[in-house]
Amino acid sequence: METDIQHSPFAFQCRGKFIDLSSRTHIMGVLNVTPDSFSDGGKYFSREDAVAHALQMAADGADIIDVGGESTRPKGPYGDGAEEISADEEMRRVIPVIEELSSRTDALISIDTYKAAVAEAALKAGAAIVNDISGLNFDPAMAHVIVSHDAALIAMHIKGTPKTMQQNPIYENVVDEVKESLSESVEKARSAGVEHILIDPGIGFGKKLEHNLSLIKHLNSFTDLHCPIVIGPSRKAFIGMLLNLPADQRLEGTAAAVAASIMNGANVLRVHDVKEMKRIAVVVDAILKAA
């Protein structure tokens, strides 16, 4: 049984905790410990508020808490882009939160960072997953850090950098190009010895409206990579463009994108509204399992 777990991309031991992503859709709750994130910047900036919100998300059904200390909000119709911060500042924001959460919840903790130094500190503090928006392409030391801690990797696709990603991104075929890039990230991770790899097509990270819609519609194309699929459509700008609504009024649009994503193969949903999206996941899962 142990051998089967270790060699399954969907059911594995991650730093002493077992997770089976094939059994049902899993929920990853977004915890922005930042003053400037696009959706809830500043709302959970203090350690006390961040921990309380994370524990509430776990109570609402979050399987994973994704802790981020640096906003990657792009410049666009809803404001200026976020400023890059140092690794030291990022650690100052997230490490106390992760340390406290690791002793107060059974949910897996993920660190949302592309910096190896931050990932190292977070894993030592109790995180089990590294959510790297660059897919191992920004920091050459990241894979070694993940391997040395027997952590899991979420390799996301981004076109450009957070500063440049929304400056007229162009694709000939967005699904094929994102899939090829993710395949390269997976191969890089496997070559370095990373055992537990999830992939994320990066909704909103260097994509226009039509690109995001196409990725969700054709999400099942990514099953060829034989990795669990993570997707994060929650409150994203493409929903705002379709509905002409600000970030805090995109619940229904997010729900529609979440339902479509599950129907098309998503294994993990990265969301802000855990309670509501958990309910949607339960219903869609039941539909998919029906005779």
Backbone torsions as a table, in degrees:
resi	resn	phi	psi	omega
1	MET	NA	-43.3	-179.9
2	GLU	-61.0	-41.7	179.7
3	THR	-64.0	-41.6	178.6
4	ASP	-61.2	-42.2	179.4
5	ILE	-62.2	-45.4	-175.9
6	GLN	-64.6	-27.0	-176.1
7	HIS	-104.6	8.8	176.6
8	SER	-96.6	130.2	177.7
9	PRO	-74.0	-13.7	-175.6
10	PHE	-109.4	-18.7	179.0
11	ALA	-133.6	115.6	-173.7
12	PHE	-155.4	161.4	172.7
13	GLN	-86.9	127.6	-179.4
14	CYS	-125.4	101.7	-179.8
15	ARG	53.9	44.9	176.0
16	GLY	88.9	-4.8	178.9
17	LYS	-114.8	137.3	-178.8
18	PHE	-93.7	135.9	176.4
19	ILE	-136.8	132.0	179.7
20	ASP	-118.4	98.2	-175.9
21	LEU	-81.7	-4.8	178.1
22	SER	-88.5	-13.5	-173.2
23	SER	-77.9	-32.0	-177.0
24	ARG	-170.5	171.4	174.6
25	THR	-73.6	129.6	179.5
26	HIS	-98.6	152.2	-176.0
27	ILE	-112.4	127.2	174.9
28	MET	-109.7	116.1	-179.7
29	GLY	-86.7	132.8	-178.6
30	VAL	-82.9	124.8	176.1
31	LEU	-122.6	99.4	-179.7
32	ASN	-90.8	105.5	176.6
33	VAL	-94.1	63.7	-172.7
34	THR	-139.9	158.9	174.7
35	PRO	-92.8	-4.5	-166.5
36	ASP	-140.9	23.8	176.5
37	SER	-70.9	155.1	-170.0
38	PHE	-65.3	-31.0	-172.3
39	SER	-100.0	-44.0	-173.7
40	ASP	-140.0	32.2	-178.2
41	GLY	-54.8	127.9	178.0
42	GLY	90.5	-18.7	-175.0
43	LYS	-68.1	-33.3	-178.2
44	TYR	-125.8	38.9	-174.4
45	PHE	-75.0	-31.1	178.4
46	SER	-80.3	152.7	-179.3
47	ARG	-59.5	-44.1	-177.5
48	GLU	-61.6	-46.9	-179.6
49	ASP	-66.4	-39.0	-179.6
50	ALA	-64.5	-46.8	-179.3
51	VAL	-64.0	-44.4	-179.7
52	ALA	-60.9	-42.4	179.8
53	HIS	-66.6	-41.0	179.0
54	ALA	-62.6	-42.9	179.3
55	LEU	-65.4	-34.8	176.4
56	GLN	-67.8	-39.9	177.5
57	MET	-63.1	-40.3	177.3
58	ALA	-62.4	-42.0	178.3
59	ALA	-64.8	-30.6	-179.9
60	ASP	-81.5	-6.0	176.0
61	GLY	120.3	8.3	178.6
62	ALA	-71.3	129.5	175.8
63	ASP	-86.6	-28.1	-177.9
64	ILE	-133.7	139.0	172.4
65	ILE	-109.6	118.6	-176.8
66	ASP	-99.4	106.3	-173.9
67	VAL	-96.0	122.4	179.4
68	GLY	-125.9	137.8	-178.9
69	GLY	-112.5	-3.8	178.7
70	GLU	-130.6	122.2	178.9
71	SER	-70.7	141.3	173.5
72	THR	-113.7	25.8	-179.9
73	ARG	-60.1	123.7	-179.7
74	PRO	-81.2	159.9	171.0
75	LYS	-71.8	134.5	-177.1
76	GLY	-173.9	-159.1	-175.5
77	PRO	-66.8	-14.7	-176.8
78	TYR	-109.2	16.3	174.7
79	GLY	137.7	177.0	178.9
80	ASP	-74.2	159.2	178.0
81	GLY	-71.7	155.6	179.1
82	ALA	-73.7	153.9	179.0
83	GLU	-88.8	141.3	175.8
84	GLU	-69.8	144.2	179.1
85	ILE	-122.4	164.9	-179.2
86	SER	-75.4	160.9	175.9
87	ALA	-61.6	-37.8	179.9
88	ASP	-62.3	-43.5	179.3
89	GLU	-67.6	-39.6	178.3
90	GLU	-61.1	-43.4	178.7
91	MET	-66.2	-38.1	179.3
92	ARG	-59.8	-33.8	-179.6
93	ARG	-77.2	-43.3	-167.8
94	VAL	-97.4	-31.2	-172.0
95	ILE	-62.8	-46.4	177.7
96	PRO	-59.0	-35.2	179.2
97	VAL	-67.3	-46.2	-179.4
98	ILE	-64.8	-41.9	179.5
99	GLU	-58.5	-43.7	-179.2
100	GLU	-71.5	-42.6	-179.1
101	LEU	-64.0	-34.7	-176.7
102	SER	-63.6	-21.7	179.0
103	SER	-102.3	-2.3	-173.4
104	ARG	-122.7	-4.0	178.9
105	THR	-144.4	149.9	175.0
106	ASP	-88.0	-6.4	177.9
107	ALA	-64.2	144.1	173.6
108	LEU	-66.6	144.7	179.0
109	ILE	-109.0	130.0	177.5
110	SER	-112.6	142.6	174.2
111	ILE	-106.0	122.3	-179.3
112	ASP	-91.6	94.3	-178.0
113	THR	-155.9	154.3	172.9
114	TYR	-111.7	8.6	-179.1
115	LYS	-104.4	124.8	-177.6
116	ALA	-62.2	-37.3	-179.0
117	ALA	-64.0	-39.5	178.1
118	VAL	-68.3	-43.5	178.6
119	ALA	-60.0	-43.3	179.3
120	GLU	-58.4	-48.9	-179.3
121	ALA	-64.7	-39.5	-178.8
122	ALA	-67.4	-40.3	178.8
123	LEU	-66.3	-38.1	175.8
124	LYS	-65.5	-29.7	-177.9
125	ALA	-82.6	-11.2	177.4
126	GLY	130.9	-4.0	176.7
127	ALA	-69.2	156.5	-178.9
128	ALA	-124.7	-12.0	-176.4
129	ILE	-132.9	141.0	171.8
130	VAL	-110.4	120.2	178.7
131	ASN	-100.9	97.4	-173.0
132	ASP	-102.3	109.3	-177.8
133	ILE	-63.5	-18.5	-177.5
134	SER	-91.3	-5.4	-176.9
135	GLY	60.6	39.2	-179.8
136	LEU	74.0	17.7	-175.1
137	ASN	-101.6	-8.3	-178.2
138	PHE	-97.6	-30.7	-176.1
139	ASP	-132.8	112.0	-175.7
140	PRO	-65.1	-15.0	-179.1
141	ALA	-88.1	-6.8	-171.4
142	MET	-63.1	-46.0	-176.8
143	ALA	-59.9	-42.1	179.8
144	HIS	-61.5	-41.0	179.0
145	VAL	-61.5	-45.3	-179.0
146	ILE	-62.5	-45.3	-179.8
147	VAL	-63.4	-43.5	-175.4
148	SER	-65.4	-20.1	179.4
149	HIS	-108.7	6.0	-178.2
150	ASP	52.2	42.4	-178.6
151	ALA	-94.2	168.7	174.4
152	ALA	-96.7	155.7	179.6
153	LEU	-119.7	133.6	163.5
154	ILE	-104.6	111.8	180.0
155	ALA	-96.1	111.8	-178.0
156	MET	-101.6	155.7	175.4
157	HIS	-96.1	135.5	172.4
158	ILE	-139.5	140.5	174.8
159	LYS	-102.4	110.8	-175.5
160	GLY	88.9	-144.6	178.3
161	THR	-124.6	167.7	177.7
162	PRO	-53.7	-31.3	-179.5
163	LYS	-73.7	-33.4	-171.4
164	THR	-110.2	-9.2	-166.3
165	MET	-61.7	-27.5	-178.3
166	GLN	-102.0	15.6	177.7
167	GLN	-87.7	76.3	176.9
168	ASN	56.9	60.0	177.0
169	PRO	-66.2	136.0	-176.4
170	ILE	-125.9	136.0	175.1
171	TYR	-134.8	146.9	169.4
172	GLU	-80.6	-40.5	175.3
173	ASN	-146.2	101.3	-170.2
174	VAL	-62.8	-39.0	-178.0
175	VAL	-65.3	-47.9	-178.8
176	ASP	-64.8	-41.1	-176.5
177	GLU	-70.9	-40.5	177.3
178	VAL	-67.0	-40.3	178.9
179	LYS	-62.5	-42.4	179.0
180	GLU	-63.9	-42.2	179.0
181	SER	-63.8	-43.5	179.1
182	LEU	-66.1	-35.8	176.5
183	SER	-60.8	-39.2	177.7
184	GLU	-66.8	-39.0	177.6
185	SER	-64.9	-41.3	178.9
186	VAL	-63.6	-43.5	179.3
187	GLU	-64.5	-40.5	177.4
188	LYS	-61.7	-42.9	179.9
189	ALA	-65.3	-46.5	-178.9
190	ARG	-64.4	-39.3	179.2
191	SER	-63.8	-30.6	179.1
192	ALA	-82.2	-11.2	179.2
193	GLY	103.0	8.2	177.3
194	VAL	-70.5	126.1	-175.2
195	GLU	-94.0	-32.8	-173.1
196	HIS	-114.6	107.0	-172.2
197	ILE	-125.5	127.8	172.0
198	LEU	-115.7	155.1	-179.1
199	ILE	-123.1	151.4	-177.8
200	ASP	-140.2	121.9	-178.2
201	PRO	-70.0	-8.4	173.0
202	GLY	74.4	56.8	177.4
203	ILE	-57.7	125.4	177.8
204	GLY	85.3	-2.4	-178.9
205	PHE	-104.1	84.5	-176.4
206	GLY	80.2	40.4	179.3
207	LYS	-139.1	141.8	171.6
208	LYS	-86.8	174.1	-179.4
209	LEU	-50.1	-50.8	-175.8
210	GLU	-66.0	-30.0	178.5
211	HIS	-68.1	-44.2	179.5
212	ASN	-62.2	-43.3	179.6
213	LEU	-63.6	-41.5	-179.7
214	SER	-66.4	-39.4	179.3
215	LEU	-64.3	-41.2	177.8
216	ILE	-67.4	-43.5	-179.2
217	LYS	-61.5	-36.9	-174.9
218	HIS	-110.0	28.1	-176.6
219	LEU	-59.6	-32.0	-178.9
220	ASN	-65.4	-13.2	175.1
221	SER	-63.6	-26.6	-175.6
222	PHE	-79.9	-7.4	178.1
223	THR	-65.8	-19.0	177.6
224	ASP	-61.1	-21.6	-178.5
225	LEU	-81.9	-6.4	175.2
226	HIS	57.0	40.4	174.8
227	CYS	-130.8	147.1	173.0
228	PRO	-57.2	144.7	-176.6
229	ILE	-105.1	125.0	174.3
230	VAL	-104.3	141.5	175.2
231	ILE	-142.3	143.0	-176.8
232	GLY	-129.1	75.1	178.5
233	PRO	-84.9	-3.6	-167.7
234	SER	-56.4	117.9	174.6
235	ARG	59.3	18.3	-173.6
236	LYS	-70.0	162.9	-174.5
237	ALA	-62.5	-29.9	-179.3
238	PHE	-63.4	-32.0	175.5
239	ILE	-68.9	-40.9	177.1
240	GLY	-61.5	-36.8	179.0
241	MET	-67.8	-39.5	-179.7
242	LEU	-69.5	-38.3	-173.9
243	LEU	-105.0	-7.1	-176.6
244	ASN	55.9	51.6	-177.8
245	LEU	-131.7	147.7	175.4
246	PRO	-72.4	169.9	-172.6
247	ALA	-56.9	-37.2	-175.2
248	ASP	-80.9	4.3	177.7
249	GLN	-123.2	28.1	-175.1
250	ARG	-109.2	24.9	-176.7
251	LEU	-61.9	-50.1	-177.3
252	GLU	-65.9	-39.9	177.7
253	GLY	-63.9	-40.7	175.8
254	THR	-61.9	-42.6	-179.9
255	ALA	-58.9	-41.7	179.6
256	ALA	-64.9	-43.8	180.0
257	ALA	-65.9	-37.4	178.5
258	VAL	-64.9	-47.1	179.6
259	ALA	-60.7	-44.4	178.9
260	ALA	-63.7	-38.4	-179.4
261	SER	-64.5	-42.9	178.1
262	ILE	-63.8	-44.8	179.2
263	MET	-59.5	-28.0	-176.4
264	ASN	-101.2	11.6	169.4
265	GLY	116.4	2.9	-179.9
266	ALA	-66.2	140.1	176.5
267	ASN	-104.1	-29.4	-178.9
268	VAL	-134.2	132.7	177.6
269	LEU	-108.0	123.1	176.3
270	ARG	-95.2	109.8	-169.2
271	VAL	-137.6	158.6	173.8
272	HIS	-89.1	-40.1	-173.6
273	ASP	-96.8	80.5	-169.9
274	VAL	-63.3	-49.9	-175.0
275	LYS	-58.0	-47.2	-177.1
276	GLU	-68.8	-43.0	-177.7
277	MET	-72.2	-29.7	174.3
278	LYS	-62.1	-43.6	179.0
279	ARG	-61.7	-41.9	178.6
280	ILE	-63.6	-42.1	-179.6
281	ALA	-62.3	-40.7	179.6
282	VAL	-60.8	-44.3	-177.9
283	VAL	-68.9	-46.0	-179.0
284	VAL	-65.5	-40.4	175.8
285	ASP	-56.5	-43.1	180.0
286	ALA	-63.5	-38.9	178.1
287	ILE	-64.3	-43.4	-178.7
288	LEU	-65.2	-30.6	-178.9
289	LYS	-86.6	-8.5	-178.1
290	ALA	-67.1	152.1	179.6
291	ALA	-68.7	NA	NA
